[in-house]
Amino acid sequence: MEDDLITVERFRDLHEALLAQGKLESAGIECFLADGNIVRADWLWSNAVGGLRLQVRAEDAASALELLREPAPEAFTAEEVGEVYAQPHCPRCDSMDISFEDLDHFWTYGIWLVTGVPIPIRKQNWKCHACGSEWVEE
């Protein structure tokens, strides 16, 4: 059975892999997370084993890739509360490839390497991965 599995995506972080797995399973595509237990035991092993591998059967590979490549919707309605949610955009380039950063990883890891104690340094800003812009939204 393992011979007919194809890796359609690799993930460093478990939460991203689980979201992608859930998306495929909700569409009726059976999928598996290879090396999931290793990463769950110690996330630092993720890079050593090549990340989590999202695998599907060979006949489902094209459909799975199409689903995983779908862009995020611009907006959607939460019918139970009657509100429309609009995805945040970068104010400089209008890209939706953004993320909220609540930790300054450079200083947090730097202090951890020097002292051996991970002291989180808060940042609280948005970052655009398309143009590199950073901003704080009130």
Residue, then its C-alpha position, 0 to 999 in steps of 0.5 A: m500500500e505504501d508504494d502507491l502513495i505520493t507526497v503532494e506537499r511537505f510542511r515544517d509545522l504540524h498545524e499547517a500539515l493538519l489544516a491541509q490534511g483536513k482540507l483534503e479529507s473534507a473533500g473526500i480524499e484519503c490522505f496520510l501524514a508521514d513522520g507526524n509522530i516524530v514531529r509531534a514528539d519533538w518539533l525540532w526533528s521536523n527539519a532533520v526528517g525533511g518535514l511532514r509529508l502529506q501523502v495521497r494515493a497516486e490516483d488522487a494526486a492531481s485532485a489533491l494538488e488542485l485543492l491545495r493550490e486554491p487561493a484563500p477566498e477574498a471574503f466569506t459569510a458566517e451564516e450563523v452570525g450574519e457577518v461577512y469576514a474579509q481577509p486582511h491584505c498588505p497595505r503596500c502591495d495588496s497581497m493576501d500572503i501575510s501573517f500575524e507575528d506575535l514573537d520577535h523570533f530573532w531576539t527570542y532565539g538569540i537570548w535562548l542561545v546565549t542564556g539557555v532560557p527561552i524568553p519570548i520577546r513580543k512583537q504584535n505586528w503583521k508581515c507581508h511575505a510578498c513585499g516584506s512590509e511590516w505594519v501594526e493594525e489598530 
